[in-house]
């Protein structure tokens, strides 16, 4: 039994190494442009040119944290496409390393289980797809997981050393917010760790009765903070951008749309494939799979209600924000993938008989890995596509742009070329800078 367990651990470690090497190969990919990525790179370019983080002279609704990282790469003399992917790979590794220790300490998983979840995270098609993009998602994952790990360390430390952990976590949290505004979901986790976590919560009822005036002052402070946060939300660029959609749908319409969109997102995560690449008749099964996975995750969170810690507060806050987002976008869940997998496993352990759980989990993990390896293989094929890259990458929207930039082929119509993308390719694609 011990020998079998040892072999399993070695196999898991070897699989992690091989998948990590496959990720590093993606550094050779041409610059893969996408809508938000164009925005980020334009911000970085504007800052490098001395005009601040702007897009065509205007302030973007997206925070400048990720463009600032690109800015630093340029100033270091390596502001090219290969370095952008390498940065994503580095932070992906940091995020997975931190996730392993979070899964061990917060969830109480064995080392082998934590390694498998990290492997599944790397083989998720969402991670495979976005590690090659100039987007903030993977970098946010790589910054938020260490931040959460520090908060868990602070919560577990009952000595004055807690404040050292918090001193490191606080600036990292601010950096997370600059990378992606949803980093504010870490604030409840920070507050929970600062006051001491569950031990503090148990003493609150007695403290409220003994210090009524102080409790009233605290309540007024909390209400004021909530009002401030609400005001910031109402005036945020994200809400203003989506206000018309939210108003047009109405209350019931928004609830139905959110349930439809997010069950499909979770379905894609569960089957490890985008529904756009599956046969049309698979849409309903994927949606059902997503809804059932959501129920398992909710069950897992409910099971951990007696052992609340910073990770629960972070996931709860993060999910609340994403569930309110009025569009379909599976990549929004990327930064919390290993945590979601952890809660799904906890929920599955609660509702599944032990004799069925192990074979079911092993069979599911095998299929998940096969699809993940397929996605990684296709990404590698695109990376080394050479002259065929414009035909294989994306939905064809930028095909003429890539043909002009990489192959020197003139488009049939000037309107077929996206000028912003052409400018960015000529500035950040390392193959073009050597010509």
N, C-alpha and C positions, 0 to 999 in steps of 0.2 A: 504493500500500500504506500509506504513511504517512498519507495523507488519510483512508483508510478507518479506520485505527486511531484517528485523532483523532476522527472522527465517532462511533465506538463509545464512546470515553471520554466524549464530550459527552452521548451518549444515556444512558449509565449514570449520569452525574451528574444529569441531568435526571430520570431515573426515581427516583433516591434522593430528590431534592427533592420530587417529587410524592407519593411514598409517605409521606415525613415529614410533609407537610401533611395528608394523610389521617389520620395518627395524631393530629395535634394537634386535629383536628376531634372526636375522641373525648372531649376534655375536657368537652364539653357533655353527656355521658351521665349519666343518673341513677346513683346509687350501685348498683353491681352486686355484691350480696352472694353469698358462697360460704362453705362450711364453715370452712376455715382463716381466711378473711378476717374472719368473725365473731369468731373467737378473737383475732386481732390487734387489731381495733378495740375489743373489750371490754378488752383489756390497756391500750390507750392511754387509754380512757375512765377506767379505774380510776386510772391514774397522774395524769391531769389532775385528778381529784377528790381527789388526795392519799392514795390507798390503795396506791400501788405498782403494779407491772405484774402484776396479778392478774386472774383470770377467776372471778367470783363468790367472791372472797376466797381462791381457791386458786391456787397457782403453776401456770402452763401448762408443758407440755413443749416448747413452741415458744419460742425465744430472744426477748428483748425488744428486739433491735436495730431491727426494722421498726416495732413500736409506738412506739419512742422517736422515730422520724422523724415519725410522726403526731402525737405529743405536741408536737414542735417546731412543726409546722404550726398546731396549735391555739393554742399560746402566741403564735405570730406573728399570730394573728387570721384565719388562712385555713384552718382545719381543716375543710374541706368536701370534698364528693365531687369537685368540679372540680379542686381542688388535689392530691388524691390521684392522679388520673389524670395531671395535669400533672407531678407528681414522677416518676411512672413513665416518662413520655415523655422527661423530661430525662435520667434515668439510662440509658434505652434509647439515647439519642443518644450519651452519653458511652461506653457500652459498645461501640457500633458503631464510633465513632471510634477507640477503643483497639484493637478487633479488626482494623481495617484495617492499623494499623501492626504488630500481631502477625503477621498473615498475610504482610506484606511482609518483616519481619525474620526471623521464625522459620521460615516455610515457603519463603521466597524467591520468592513469587508476584509476577507483574507487577502494576502498579497496576490495570489493567483487571480482572484476575481477582479481586483483593482487593475491588474495588468490587462486582463481581457477587455474591460471597459475602455481603457486607454487605447487598446488596439482597435476596438469598434469605433471609437471616436475618430481615429486616423483614417479608417476605412469607410466612414460615412461619406456618401457622394457629395454632401454639402461642403464638407471640409476639403475634399479632393478638388472640387470645382473652384472654390474661392481662394485657395492658397496661392493661385497663380494670378489673381486680380490685384490691382492697386486699390484695394478697399481696406477699411479700418476693422472689419469684423474679426479677422484672425489675430491682428495685433491687440484688439480689445480682449480677446480670449486669453492671450499671453500675458496681459497686464492684470486682468480682473481675477484670474485664478490665484496668482501669488498674493494678491491683496486679500482675497478671502481666506487663504491659508494663514496669513498673518493675523487676521481677525480671530480665527479659530484658536490660534496659539494664545492670543491675548485673553480670550474667554476662558481657556483652560488654566491659565496661570493665575493663581490666587494670591500671588505676592505682588510687590511693587514693580516687579519685572514686567507686569502686564503693560505698563505705560511705555516701555521701550518698544514692545511689539506694535502698540498703537501709533507710536511716533514714526515708525517706518510705514505703517499702513495708510495713515492719513494723506501724505503727499501722493502716494501711489493711487489712492482713491480719486484725488483731484485730477491726476493724469488720466485716469479711466474716463472721467466725465468729459475731459477735453477730447478724448478719442471718440467717444460716442456718448451722446446725452443720456442714454439709458443707464449710464454708469451711476446715476442717482439712485438706482436700485440697491447699491451697496451701502447707502446711508443708514437705513434701518439696521443692517448688519453691524455697522460701525457703532451705532448707538447701543445696541444690545451687548456688544463686546465691551464697550466702555464701562457700562454700569455693572458688569459682572455676570450677565447671562441669567440662567435659570435660578441660580442661588439668590440673586437680587429679586427676581420676579416673585419668588415664594415669600419674601419678607415684605413685599409692598403692602398687602392688606393691613398688617399690623402697623407699619410705618404711617400709613394714611390716617389711621385712627389716632395715633399718638401726636402727629404733627399736622393738624388740620389747616392752619394758616399757610404753612409751607406747601401743603398739598394744593391749596387753592391757587397759590402763586404759580406752582408748577403747571396746574391745569390751564391757567390763563396763558402761560408761556407756550404750551403745546398748541392751544387754539390759535394763538398768534402765528406760530410757525406753520400750521396747516393753512391759515388764511394767506400767508406770504407765498407758500408753495402753490396754492390755488391760483393766486394772482399771476405768478410766473408762468404757470401752465396756460392760463387764458391768453397771455400775451406772447407765448412762444411761437416761433416761426413754424414749428411742426404743426401746431394746432391751427394756425392761420392757413397753412397750406392745405389742410384736410377739412377745414370748417365747412366748406360748401358741400362736400360729400357727406359729412355727418348730418348736416341739416337736411339735405335732400332725402336721405334714407329714413329719417325719423327714428324714434326710440326702438320700435319693434323691428324695423328694417335693419337697423344697426346690429341688433342682437342676432337676428337670423343670418345676416351677412358674416358676422364674426364667427358664429358657430360653423358656418359652411367653410369659410376660408381656413380657420385654424384647425378644424378636423382634417382638412385636406393636407395642411402643412405637416401635421403629426402623422398622417398616413404616409406621406412621402418619406419622413424620417424613419418610420417603422419598417417599410418595405425596402428602404434604402435605394430608391429610384425616383426620379421626377416623373410625375404623371404624364408630362408632355412626351416622354419617351416610351410610354406604355400603350398598349392597344386601348382604343376608346372605351371598350366594355369594362376595363379595369378601374374606371373612375369611381364607381360606387363601392367596390370592394376596398379600394384604397381609403376612401372616406370612412368606411365602417372600421377599418383597421386603425385609423387615426383616432376615432372616437373611443374605441376600446382601449387604446394605449393611453389616451388622456385619463380614462377612468382608473387604469392601473396606477398611473403617476399620482393621481389624486388620492388613491387608496394608500400609496406609499407615504405621502406627506401626512395623511391622517394618522397612519401608524406611528409616525415619529413626533406626534403632537406632545407626548410626555417627555421627549428629549429634544426640545427646541434648542437650536443653536444658530450661529450666524448664517450657515448655509441655507437653512430653512427660510430665514427672513429674506435672504438675497433672492432665492428662487421665487418665493412668493411675490416679492416686489417686482422682479423682472417679468414674471408671467403676467401680472396685473397690467403692466404697461403694454406688453406685446398684445395681449388679448383686446386691448382698447384700440389697437392700430387698425384702421379700416381698409387694409389692403392685404392681398395674399402675397406672402414672401417667406418661404421656408428658411432662408438664410438668417432671419431674425433670431432663430433659436440656436444658431451655431455657437455663441459664446457659452452656453450652459449645457451643451450636449452631454458631457459625462455625468453631470448632476442629474439631468433628466433620466438618463439610463439607470442611474443608481436608484432613483425613486420608483421607476418602473419595475426594477428587480425586487425592491422591497414589497411593492404591491403584489407582484406575481407570487412571491413567497407566501403572502398572506392568504391568497385565494386559491392557490394550486396545491393539490395533495403532494407531499414530498416525493412519493415514488414516481410521479409524473413530471415534476418540475425539472429534474436534472436532464432527462432525455429531451424534453421540450426546449429547454434553454440551449443545450448543445446543438440540436438540429437548427434552431433559429440562428444561432451565432454562425454556424457553417454557411447557411444561405446568405446571411448578411455579409460575411467576409467574401464570398464568391462574387456578389454584386459589387462590393467595394473594390476588389481587385480588378474587376472589369472596368469600373470607372477610372481607376488609377492607370490601367493599361491604355484606355482611350486617351486620357490626358497626356500620357507619354507619347502616344502616336501623334497627337496634335503638336506637341513640343518639337518633335523631330520631323515634322511634315515637309519642311523646306519650302519649295515653290508652291506646294499644295496647301499651305497654311491658310491663305485667304478663303479657300473653299471649305476647309474642315472646321474652321473656328467660327463660333457664333451662329446667328440666324440669317446671315447674309447681308445684314444692314450695312456693315462696314467693309464688305468684300471689295468694292471698287477702291475704297480708301487704302486698304492693305495692298491691293495690287499696284496702285500708284506708288506707295511708299517703299514696299519691299522689292517689287519686280520692275518698277519703272514703266508699267503699262498705263497708257492714257485711257481715261474713262470715256464711255460713249457720250455721256452728258456731264458737264461740270457740276450739276446739282447732285450727282451720285456720290460725290466726295464730301465727306464731313470735314470741314476746315479745321475745327478744333482738334479732332482726332489726328488729322494729318500733321498738324503742328506738334502735337504731343509725341507722335511716333518719331518725327525727325529730331525731337529734343531728347527723348528718353530711350529709344531703341538702340542698343549698343551696336548692332550690326550696321546701322545707318551712320553712326558717328565715326565709324572706321573708314567710311567711303570717302 
